[in-house]
Amino acid sequence: MNIDQKLDLLKKIQKVDAPPFILTRIRQRLDSAELMPASTAWKLAFGSGLLLVAALNVSILLLRFSNTNKSQIQEIVSTMDLSNQNDFYNE
């Protein structure tokens, strides 16, 4: 079955009438639903999980920007025989 035949099948779709007053029934069911607050255990679990993720992010950032980055730059400079001094003239 090629693409044109598949697209022709879509032309056969007809509009379906919704049951009467369906929107008012949906709104009534939504309005009658009670909002239940989260239990203390769920609040505690969410807070501690959030704290754990924040602590992991901070520790990763601290490890990433530690002194190892400076040693890697010095290694690249020495490998490429570059000068790490800001002197214009070698005296």
Secondary structure, DSSP 8 states (H G I E B T S, - for coil): --HHHHHHHHTT-------TTHHHHHHHHHHH-------HHHHHHHHHHHHHHHHHHHHHHHHHTSTHHHHHHHHHHHHTT------SS--
